[in-house]
């Protein structure tokens, strides 16, 4: 059952978790669960955080474009915190991260 989203964010609530749990395998009458959530972070050959070389690609690419886009928005000094109905996952990711970043800091 796939629960992933941008930036390694778990993108489901109680209803989604109940649905995922109803799909779990039962072994010896016991349901088994493994939940793994993590962003895909990289460091390229030159030490640039967030970028990586990929087989079959000529250029260095972003490991997680959503996190890089958010970092660039922070760096610009103009952050859009409105919910974008056409980009709900990125909007929720930004809201979640903004709660944890000290004002004025750009990670």
C-alpha positions in Angstrom: 0.0 0.0 0.0 1.7 3.2 -1.2 1.4 6.2 1.2 4.2 8.3 -0.1 4.3 11.9 -1.2 6.7 14.7 -1.9 9.7 15.2 0.4 9.1 11.8 2.1 6.0 13.2 3.8 3.4 10.7 4.8 0.3 11.8 2.8 -2.6 10.2 4.5 -4.6 10.6 7.7 -6.6 8.2 9.9 -8.8 7.0 7.0 -5.8 6.3 4.8 -4.0 4.4 7.6 -7.1 2.3 8.3 -7.3 1.5 4.5 -3.6 0.6 4.5 -4.0 -1.6 7.6 -6.9 -3.4 5.9 -4.6 -4.5 3.2 -1.8 -5.9 5.4 -0.9 -9.6 5.3 -1.9 -11.9 8.1 0.5 -14.5 9.3 -0.5 -17.0 11.9 -3.6 -14.9 12.5 -1.7 -11.7 13.2 -1.6 -8.7 10.9 1.9 -7.5 9.9 2.9 -3.9 9.2 6.0 -2.0 8.2 5.9 1.7 7.7 8.8 3.5 6.1 8.9 7.2 5.4 11.9 9.2 4.4 12.9 11.9 1.9 15.3 11.1 -0.8 18.3 13.4 0.0 21.5 13.3 -1.9 25.0 14.8 -2.1 26.6 15.0 -5.5 30.2 14.3 -6.4 31.1 18.0 -5.8 29.4 18.1 -2.3 26.2 19.9 -3.4 23.4 18.9 -1.1 20.1 17.9 -2.8 21.6 17.0 -6.2 22.8 13.7 -7.6 24.0 12.0 -10.8 21.6 9.5 -12.3 22.4 6.7 -14.7 21.3 7.6 -18.2 21.1 11.4 -17.4 23.8 13.8 -18.8 23.1 16.5 -16.2 23.1 16.5 -12.4 19.5 16.3 -11.2 17.6 17.2 -8.1 17.2 14.3 -5.6 13.9 15.8 -4.4 12.6 18.7 -6.5 9.9 19.5 -4.0 12.5 20.2 -1.3 14.8 22.2 -3.6 11.8 24.3 -4.8 10.9 25.0 -1.2 14.5 26.0 -0.4 14.6 28.3 -3.4 11.3 29.9 -2.4 12.7 30.5 1.1 15.8 32.0 -0.4 13.7 34.4 -2.5 12.2 35.9 0.6 8.7 35.6 -0.9 6.8 32.5 0.5 3.4 31.6 -0.7 1.6 29.9 2.2 -1.8 29.7 0.5 -3.2 26.3 -0.3 -2.8 25.7 -4.0 -5.6 23.4 -5.2 -3.5 22.4 -8.2 -0.5 21.6 -6.0 -1.9 20.3 -2.7 1.1 18.0 -1.8 3.6 20.9 -2.2 1.4 23.2 -0.2 1.1 20.8 2.6 4.8 20.0 2.6 5.6 23.8 2.8 3.1 24.2 5.7 4.6 21.3 7.6 8.2 22.5 7.1 7.5 26.1 7.9 6.2 25.1 11.4 9.7 23.8 12.1 12.0 26.4 10.6 13.0 29.4 12.7 12.0 32.7 11.1 14.8 34.1 8.9 16.6 30.7 8.5 17.1 29.1 5.1 18.2 25.5 5.4 
